Amino acid sequence: MIEKKDLVKTDPTLLHTLPFSASWKRKKEFTKTVKWGDITVTLESPQTINAYDLVTLLQLLKKYIQNSNLFNKVSENLEGKSIIRCKLKPSDFMKDRGLENDPHNRESFIDSLFRWKGVDYTESSPQGKLKTSFVYEVYHDKIKDEIEILLNEKFFDFCISKKGLAIDFKQVLQYKSPRTILLDLFIQSTKWKQYPEDLLYEKTGLNDTDMDLKDKKKALKKCFEDIKLHANLDFTYENGYWTNYTQICDS
C-alpha cells in the first residue's frame, strides 16, 4: 500500500510507453516515438527529455494532488487552453525531492521545468489523434526566489481522476540511474509477474545505445539489483524473461 504522502497519480499511457531518454546527456531537437498496443505516442522537444525530467513532471502532479489550493484557474485563452497557475519556491521542490537546497540542485530543477515548456505530446490511436502540452509557460523571479508555472489543467485533472495511475513517488527517488527509474516506473504501472527481456531493453533505453547483447544483459541485471535493494522486489531471470517472485509469493 502506497502511503498517501508518497502518492503520485499520472497518465497510465505515459508510463506504459515511456517516451523519454535514459541518458543524462542532452542534445537538441529530441523526438521519441513509442508504440503500446494500438496507441502510438510521440514526444517532441527542443532538447532531450529524460528520466530526471519525468520525475519533475511527477513532482508537479504530486503537488497538485496534495496542495490543490496552490493552483489557481486561469481563464481560457483565445486558443481554448484550460490553464492553471501555481507559484512556488525552488526550495519547496528540493525538500520534496530529498535534495539539498544548493545552487546546483536548484538550477538543475529549474532547467528541467523550462525544458517541459517546449514539449509537444502526441497520442494516436484508432479513435483519433490528440496533441497537447503539459507545461505552457515557466517564469523564474530570481529576486523573489519564486517560480510561476502555467500548466495544462485538463492533463493534470485527468491524471488525478479515477483513470489516473497511482505510483510510489518516494520509491522512484531512491534510484540514481535513469534506467532504473524508467524500469521501476514501468513495473509499477503494469504489475506483471513476468517481463520479456526484449521489451525491457526498450523501456530502459538500452535499445538506444551501442551496447552489444551481453552488455545490455549486464546493465538490465544491474537495474534489477537496484530495485531489489530499494524496492524489496525479487526478480529472477530465466529463458528470456524476468519474473517477479515476490509478487507471486504474495498473491
Protein Blocks (a to p, Z undefined) as FASTA:
>chain_A
ZZfklgccddfklmmnopacfbfbdcehiaddddehjaccddddfbdcdfklmmmmmmmm
mmmmmmmmlpccddddfkopacddddddfklmmmmnopacbfklmmmmmmmmmmmmmpcc
ddddfkbccdddfblbdcddfklopacddddfklmmmmmmmkbccddfklmmmpmblklm
mmmmmmmmnopabdcfklmmmmnommmpcbdfklmmmmmmmmmmmmmmmnopacddeehi
acdfklmmmZZ
